[in-house]
Amino acid sequence: MLTVRLPKIGSVAAWRSEARKLAAEGIGAEHVRWTQDSEQDLFASDDAPHGAPVEVRLSKQALFDIESSLYHRDPERFARAYALVLRLGRGEIRWGERADDALRKLLHQRKEVGRDIHKMHAFVRFNEVTEPGANRRAFAAWFEPDNPITEAAAPFFARRFGDMDWVIATPDLTARFIAGQLSFDETGANARLPEDASHELWRTYYANIFNPARLMPEAMRSEMPKKYWKNLPEARLIPDLIRTAPARAAEMHAKMPSIPPAFAAKAVATRAPMPEGVTHETFKQHLDACTRCPIGCRATQAVAGEGPWTAPLMVVGEQPGDAEDLSGQPFVGPAGQLFDTCAAKAGLEREKVYVTNAVKHFKFTPRGKRRIHQRPDAGEVEICSWWLDLERQWVKPRLLLAMGATAALALTGSAKNITARRGTVEATKDGTPVLLTTHPSYLLRLPDQQARVIAEAQFTEDLRAAKAMLA
C-alpha cells in the first residue's frame, strides 16, 4: 500500500497536489494510506498498482466543500476525500447526492468545520504583549477549537487586525501575524497566556451591555458553549448575571418612563382629520406634504391618480413603484406597461379610465443602488384610505377595479385569497361594486412562461368584463 505523508502545516494544499498526481496515475483509493504521522510504518510502500488515469474536474462548490472538510479532526478525512474525487471523476456520483453515505458524511463534516471557524472568530480574546518602544502594538491569544482549523480561520484575523502584530496559539498550530506577514508553526509547550489587564475593561463592558430582560440561558449556551468559557474573560460573570437577572429586570421595568407605545401614536394618526380645502388643483400638493405614515417620509414624492374626474371606471392598484416614484405619474413602470397592453387587448381605453393606487407613496427597502418593493401593511393602507376616498368622492365611478390584495383590502376590507376571488364582484361599504383581479406585477413575477400566459389571459378577460359591465 502506498503511504502518503502530509505535513501538519499546509496539509490541505499538499493533499490537493498528491490527489491530482495519484488520480492522473490511476491509483485506486484502496491502495493509498494517508497520514500525518512522522514515524516510519513497517508496511509502508512507495509503489501501488496503476490503472486508467482519472481526469478530475470539480466545480467551485465541490472543491470548497472537499477542502473545507479536510480541516476536520477525523483521521479518515483525507482517504474519504480522495475516494470521492475518483468517483466524481469517473462519473459514478454527482456532487450533492446526499444519498451517498461518504458524500453525506463529508458535507456534514464541512458544516462542523464551518461552525468551528465561526466560533473561533467570535471567541478569541487577545492579551496585549506590546514591548516598550515598539512601533506596532502586539497581542496574543489562546484558543481551543474542536478541529484543526487554525490555517482556515487565521486569514480573517489578518484582514481584521492588519495594523497590529498578533499570535493565536491553539493545541495544534500557532498563527503569527508579524509586520503584515501571516505564518504558521507547530505549537510548543506552555503556550497559554496570563491574565491581561484589559480583560477587566472587557468584563465591565460586557456587564453593562447585558440585558437581563432578554435573558435566555439556553440560547446563550447554544451560541457560547460552556467549553469556551474558560478562555473568555467575561465568562466568570455569567453565573452571577443569570442569578440576578430577575431582580435587575424588575428594577429596569420600574424605572421605565410612562409613554404611549408606538402603536398608540399610529392609532391617533389614523383618526386625524383630513386637511381642509383640498381641491383638484391642490391634491398633489397636499399628498406630497403627507407624513402620517413612515412611507411618505422616505419616498421621492407622492403619486396622485390620473384620468377624467367623470370616469365611469376607477382602477386601483397597490402603490407606486420605483418608476412612478421618480416620475410622479401612476402606472408608468413595467406593471403599468403590462396593464396598458392588456387593456388595449380588452378594448379598454386608458384615457377614459381613472387610475390610482391604494397607497400614494413608494414603500421600499434599499439594497445597494436598487430600491426593492415592499408591500404596505394594513395600518398604512388604512391611513392612506383618506386620499383614496377623496378621489372616489370626486370621480364617483360606477365600477371599481381592484388589482391585487392591497387594493382589495382598501376597497372591500379583505386581502385574503385574491387569486381565488379574481373575476368576482364584491362591494365597498357604500355599495359601489368592486371587480377583483390580480395585479400586473404578479404576472411579471411568475417564473413559468405557460403559467404567465394563462394568468395574463385571465387578467385581460377581467378587464374585458369591466368594460362589459359599464356598457
N, C-alpha and C positions, 0 to 999 in steps of 0.2 A: 504494500500500500504506500502510495506517495504521501509524504508528510510535508505540509506547507506551514512554515513557522511565520507568524505575523508579529510585528513589533507591537508593543503596548502603546506607543505613540505613533499616530498615523496609520493605525490598523485598517481603517476603512478604505483609505486610498490604496494601501498595499493589497487588500483583498480584491479590490476592483481590478488592479493590474494583473494579479495572479489568475483571477477568474477568467479574464479575457484570454490570457495565454493558454490556459488549460482547455477552455472551450474551443479555441482555434485548433488545438491538437486532438480534439475529440476524446478527451479523458473523462470517463464517466464519474459521477459524483460518488459512487460506491467505492472507487479506487483512490479517493483523496481523504486524508485526515488533516483537519485544520486545527492549529493550536497556537497559543501564545506563550507556552512554556519554553524556557530556555534549556531545560535539562534534556539530555540525549535519550532517545527512545530506542531500545534494543531492536524493535521490529520496524523501525523507520526505513524507508527506501527512497531513492531518488528517481525511481522509474515506475511506470504504470502502463497498462495496455492502452494503445492508441486506437481510436476509431474514426468515424467520419467527422470532419470538422463541423462545428455548430456555429452558425452566424447569429450573433445576438444583437438585436435592435430593440431597445427598450424605450417606452415613452418617458417623458419627463416625470410624470407622476409615478410610474413604476420604479424608475431609478431613485427618486426621492424616498419612496416608501421603503425600498430594499435597503438603501444605505442608512436611513434613519433607524431601521430595526437592528442594524449592526452595533448600535450603541447600547443594546440591551445586555443584561448580565448573563443571559442564557448561554452556556458553553457550546450549544449546538447551533447557534445563530449563523455562523459562517458556512457550515455544511448545508444547512437548510436553504440559505440564500443561493448558494451555488447550484444546488439541485433544482431549485425553481427557475433559475436563469437558463439552465439547459432545457428544461421542459418548455419554457416560453419560446426559446429559440427553435425548438423542434415543432412548435405549434400544437403541443399536447394540451395546453391550457391557455386561457386568455386572462389578462390581468383583471383582477377584481372578482374572480369567481370564488365566492366565499364558501361554496360547497366543497372546495378542495381543502382538506384539513391543514396541509402545510402552509398554503397561502393565507388561510384564515388566521392561523397562529402568528404568521409573520406580521399581518396587518394589526393584530391585537397588540403585539409587542411594540410595533411602531407607535401606536397610541399611548402605550405606557411610557415610552421614551419621551414623547411629546409632553405628557403631563409632568414628567420628572424635570424636564428642561424648564417648563413654566414655573414649577416650584422653586427651582434654583434661582431663576430671575427674580422671584418675589421675595425669597427669604435669606438671601446673602446679606450679611451685616458686616460692614467694614470697620476695622480699627485703624486709627491714624498712627503711622510709624515714621513720620517725616523726620529726617535728621536735621539738626541745627545747621542753618546756612544753605540748605538745599534749594535749588531754583524750581523744583516741582514738588508738589505735595505727594506723599506716598501713603498707601493704605494696604492693609492685608486682611484676609478673611479666611475662615474655616467653614466648610460645608460638607455634609454627608448625604449625597444623593443615593437613591436606590440602585441606579445603574451607572456604568462608566461613561457619563455624558459630558465630561469636562470640555473636551475638544469641540463638541457641538454647541455647548452653552456659552463658552467664553467670548466669541465674537460679539455677542450682544453687549457685554460689559465694555469691550474695546470701543464700540460705537458710542455708548452712553457716557463713558468716563474717559474720553480720549485726551483730556487735558491734565491727567494725573497719572502717576505710576501706581500700579497695584499688583497684588499677588492674591490668588484664590487657591487655597490648598484643599484637596479632597483626599480621601484614603488612598486613591489610586494615582492620580496625576495632580500636578500643580501647574496652574496657568499663571504666566508672568507677562505683564504689560509694562515694559520699561522703555522710556523715550520713544513711545509710539510704535514699538515692535512687540507683537504677541508671540510668545514661545511657550513650550510645554516641557516638563521633565517629570520623572517619577518622584513621588512624594517620599521624603525621608522621615525619620523618626522625629517625635516632638514637634510636629507641625502646628499643634493647637496654639491659640493666641491668648494672652492675658486679657483681663477686663480693660476696656478703654474708657477714658473719662467722658467721651462724647456719648456713651451709652446712657448715662443718666439724663442727658438732654433729650435723647430719643424716647426714654421712658416717660419723661414729663410731657412731651408732645403727644404720645400715644394715649396717656391717661386723660388728656384734655379733649382729644377728638373722640374718645369712646362714648357712644350714645347708649345709656342704659335703657332707654325706652324702646330701642330696637334690638335688644339682646336676643340672639338665637344661638344658644350654645352648640347645638348640633351642626348648624350651618357653619359656625366658626371653626369647629373641629374638622369639618369637611374641607374647608378652604385652607386651614392652617393645622395640619395633622400634628398630634402631640409629639411625634418622633422628631419634629424640627424645633420644638420649644427650647431644648437645652442650648441651642446656639442662637436664640433670639433674645436680645436684652429686654424686650417688652414682655416676654412670656411670663416672667416671675410675677407680673402684676395681674395676670388674667384671673387666677382663682379668686383674689380679693375683689376684683371688679365685678365678677359674676355674683359673688356673695352679697355685695352691697347694691347691686343694680336696682332691686325693687324700691328701696328707700330713696335712692338718688332719682329714680324716675318719678316718684311721688313728689319729691321736692321740686323737680323741674316743672311738673304739672301745676303745682301751687303758685309758682312764680310766673306762669304764662299770662300775658296781657289778655284782657277780655275784649276781643274784637270780633266782628262778624266774620264767619267763614267766607271763602271766595264765592261759593255758590249763592250766598245771600245777596252779595253785590250784583251778581248776574241776574238774579230774580228781580231785584229792584230795577235794573236796567231794562229788563223785558217789559216792565209795567210803565216805563217812562213814556210820556205823550209824544206824539209826532210833532215835528216843528210846524208852526202855523204859517199860513200864507204860501204854501208850496204851489207853484204853478207849473204848467208845461215847460215854460222857459227857464225856471229856476230849479227844476227837478234834478238835473245833473249836478248843479252846484251844491244842493243840499246832500245828495248822495256822496259826493266827494268829501264832504265835511263830517260824514257819519263815522263815529268811532265807538258805537255801542257794543261792538264785539271786537276781539283782537284782530280779526281778519282785515278790517278797514285800516288798521294802523300799519300794516305791512305791505299791502298791495300798492301798485303804482297809482291806480285811480279806480274809481267806481265805473261800472258799465251799466248804463241805463238801457231800457228796452228801446226797440226801434220798429217803426211801422206806422200805418194810419191810426189815428185815435178813434176812428169809426170802424176798425176791422172787425168782421164777424168772428174771426178765429184768432185766439191768443195762444201761441206756442210757448211753453215754459220749459226751459232746460234746468240744469243743476246750478252752475256758476260759471263765470268767465274762465277761460283758460289762459295760458301764457300769451298767446297772440292777441286775445281780446283785452287782456290787462294792459298791453302796450299800446294798442290802437284805440281803445275806448269804445269799440263797436262790438255788438254781440254777434256770435255765430260766424266768425271770420277765420277761425283756425281749422285744423283738419276735420274735427267733428262737424263744424258748421258747413264746410265744403261738402261733406258727405250728405248732410241734410239737404243742401241745395240740389245735389244730384238726384237724390231720391224724390224730392218734392217735384222736380221737373218731370220725372217719370210718372208721377201720380197726377200730373196736371194741376199742381198747386202752385200758384204764382206767389213768390215770396213777397213781392212789393205790395201785395194786398193782405198780408198777414202781419200781425204784431208779434214780434219775437222778443223774449226776455228770459230772465233766469230767476230761480227762486232765491238765490243769494247773489248780491250785486258786486262782491269783491272776490278776487282770486285767492283761494287758500292753498298754500304750497309749503313744501319742505325744501330748503336749499340743499343741493348735492353737487359740490364742485361749482361749475359755472351754470348748471341747469337748475330749474325750479320744478320740482316734482309735485304733481297734483295731489291734493288731499281732500277727501270728501268732507263737507261741512257736517258738524254734528247737529243733533236735534235742537239744542239751545240756540245755535247760530241761525238755523232755519227759522225758528220762531221769532227771533229778534228782527230778522230781515223781512219777515212776512208783512210788516207795516208798509214797506215800499211796494211789494207785490200787490197788496190790497189796494193801494192808492192807484196803481196802474189799472187794476181791474175796474175801479170806480170810474176812471176816466174813459177807458175803452168800451166797457160794458159788452164784452164779447158774448155771442150766443153759444159758443163752444170753447172749451179749454182743452188743449192737447198737452198732457203731462209726459215729458220724455225722461224716463229714469226714476229711480227710487226717491231721490231728493225732491224732485218736482211733485211726485205723488204724495210725499209726506206733507209738503207745503199746502197742497190743494185738497187732499182727502183726509189727512191726519194719519195715514199709514204708509210705511215704506216697504212693507213685507211682500215677498213673493211677486216681485214686479214682472218676472218672466211668465209666471202663471196667470197674472192678471192682464197682461198686454192684450189689446184688442177689445177689452170690455169697457163699458161706460159706467162711471160712478158719478158722484156729485159732491160739490162743495157744501159747506154749512148753509149757504144762502140758496142752494138749489141749482146752481149753474152746472150743467153736465160737463164731465171730465172724461175724455177718451185717453186711456192709458196705453203707453207704448214704451219700448226700450230707448235708451239714449244712444245717439250715433257713436259716441266714444266706446260704448260696449261692443259695437260691431267691429270697430278698429282694433280692439284688444283680442278678438277671437283668433287663436293660433291656427285653427283648422280652416283651410280655404273653403271646403264644402260647407262647413257649418256657417261660415260668414256669408256665403252666397244665400243660404236658406234664411238666415236672420235678416239680411238686407232686403230680401223679397218680402218678408213679413212686415218689416218696418215700412216699406213702400206701400204695402197693402193698407196699413193703418193710416198713412197719410191720404191714400185714396178714399178710405172710409170717412175721414174727417171732411174731405171735400163733399162727399155724397150727403153727409148729414146736414150740410149747410145749403144744399140745393133746394 
